[in-house]
């Protein structure tokens, strides 16, 4: 039996090429569970894997897609049976292991999470790795004392996938949300998600000589890194925390230790790729409860497998707003 998939190919030093092909099921990688994939999504890593590779893809031909949701078709593991709805994010799937830009996927049972009641497979991919990361960041900030009423919570890269979901979750939980964006045309979109304040990127993306500025933010979810993260650290309230989830602005951190020493600021690293199973289940349960699904729908841009080469290039240029949901069957 054949199935449709986005296949990325590369010969020698030539650039990669990506096309929708029919693939024989015998080519699926080893795994305990075969899933009939219904939806996937597009993340920054997917853009790398569709295009230049970014050092993530080890062998070609390759099927990208670091997220997928669908229905179990066959299982050698007692935890899953045909008909179960499941979601997968991370575990290097779509990077070193064939991923979700296909009508079928075969993976290890340990990598799957049962889809919570109240979420459809389409909604799960409107959430995806970006939304899971956002919820893990919110949970980390809560574990370090963030409560509604503590003060404004800053979200950098707010119009992107992680930022959009973070804004919606924080607003629903009762926080005052300040959204950072470099695209003025996204202001109405961000306010519709619940942002009460829009911060222009140029006002906050350069380091300053002073290691501390006025105490402004009760918490921060940062998807940018680089100079912006360094600047934000000096603006946090006493004892406040920053959850670092991305590096769209660069991997370097031109900061000092002063915010940590004089204000007790916490810098929390958020990883979703290797997150333990129980943490994933807890986060997906919170997503089903605390992410406003009407706001989630407002973020969604539908797509098909044929759209993925262009979307992969667009996301690397920062030109994708909100969440792309890919119907792999369309």
DALIN-V826750 format. One record per run of one state. SS is the DSSP state (helix for helix, strand for strand, loop for the rest). FROM is the first residue (numbers start at 1). LEN is the number of residues. Records with the same first field share a line. If there is no record, write none. Layout:
BEGIN
SS: FROM-LEN ; FROM-LEN
END
This chain:
BEGIN
loop: 1-1 ; 10-7 ; 28-5 ; 42-2 ; 51-11 ; 63-4 ; 76-9 ; 90-3 ; 94-3 ; 98-4 ; 103-1 ; 108-1 ; 115-6 ; 144-9 ; 156-5 ; 173-4 ; 182-2 ; 194-3 ; 204-13 ; 223-3 ; 234-2 ; 245-13 ; 263-3 ; 270-7 ; 291-2 ; 304-1 ; 317-6 ; 328-3
strand: 2-8 ; 17-8 ; 33-9 ; 62-1 ; 67-9 ; 85-5 ; 93-1 ; 97-1 ; 102-1 ; 104-4 ; 112-3 ; 153-3 ; 177-5 ; 197-4 ; 217-6 ; 236-9 ; 266-4 ; 300-4 ; 323-5
helix: 25-3 ; 44-7 ; 109-3 ; 121-23 ; 161-12 ; 184-10 ; 201-3 ; 226-8 ; 258-5 ; 277-14 ; 293-7 ; 305-12
END
